[in-house]
Amino acid sequence: MYKTLTAGLFAITASAFMLSNVHAEEKSLPDLPEPSGKSFTMMTSIACDTKEAMSDVIYKKYGEQMFIQGDGQMTVMVNPQGTLLPGVVKVWANPEKWTFSITIEDPNPNNDVMCLLTSGINLKPNGTTIKKDSSL
């Protein structure tokens, strides 16, 4: 499915992507807050390649290692309603240079696609300790 959509997206010059929360079958993640009246869809494009090729660039060129991962999904706006694609979201980091990359890959082992969502510099903790909420 990713290969078909990826090929179609390359043919479309204006593609829109955004991350949204996931509701897995056995676990439920918190809902996102209600959007303000200022919400909008941002038109953008992202780079995709094979998992091995994308991982090699992130690791060999930038020295980033896979740090954390989670189940996510990406909304691909190929139609007015959008198409939800599940994926494995990974955060990569270089602990010496403090660079980072965030990727999403197709969870189906038969599909070999990874997309770079964003990358950046000056990665640092925000100073907040995450505490387990017993009410969840």
Residue pairs with C-beta under 8 A, 6 or more apart in sequence:
1 85
1 106
1 108
1 111
2 48
2 85
2 106
2 108
2 111
2 113
3 111
3 113
5 76
5 78
5 83
5 85
6 48
6 113
8 78
9 15
9 45
9 76
9 78
12 78
13 45
14 43
14 45
15 43
15 44
15 45
15 46
15 76
15 77
15 78
16 41
16 42
16 43
16 44
16 76
16 77
17 44
17 45
17 46
17 74
17 75
17 76
17 77
17 117
18 41
18 42
18 74
18 75
19 72
19 73
19 74
19 75
19 89
19 104
19 117
20 32
20 73
20 74
20 75
20 84
21 29
21 30
21 31
21 32
22 29
22 71
22 72
22 73
22 86
23 29
24 71
30 136
41 77
46 115
46 116
46 117
47 54
47 115
47 116
48 54
48 113
48 114
48 115
48 116
49 57
49 113
49 114
50 112
50 113
50 114
51 105
51 112
51 113
51 114
52 112
54 103
54 114
54 115
54 116
55 66
55 114
58 64
58 92
58 101
58 103
58 116
59 65
59 92
62 92
62 94
62 97
62 99
62 101
62 119
63 94
63 96
63 97
63 99
64 92
64 93
64 94
64 99
64 100
64 101
65 92
65 93
65 94
65 95
66 90
66 91
66 92
67 90
67 91
67 92
67 93
67 100
68 90
68 91
69 88
69 89
69 90
69 91
70 88
70 89
71 86
71 87
71 88
71 89
71 107
72 86
72 87
72 88
72 89
72 104
73 84
73 85
73 86
73 87
74 84
74 85
74 87
74 104
74 115
74 117
75 82
75 83
75 84
75 85
76 82
76 83
76 84
76 85
77 83
85 106
86 107
87 104
87 105
87 106
87 107
88 104
88 105
88 107
89 102
89 103
89 104
89 117
90 102
90 103
90 104
90 105
91 100
91 101
91 102
92 100
92 101
92 102
92 103
93 99
93 100
93 123
94 100
97 121
98 121
98 122
98 123
98 124
99 119
99 120
99 121
99 123
100 119
100 120
100 121
100 123
101 116
101 118
101 119
102 116
102 117
102 118
102 119
103 114
103 115
103 116
103 117
104 114
104 115
104 117
105 113
105 114
105 115
106 112
106 113
106 114
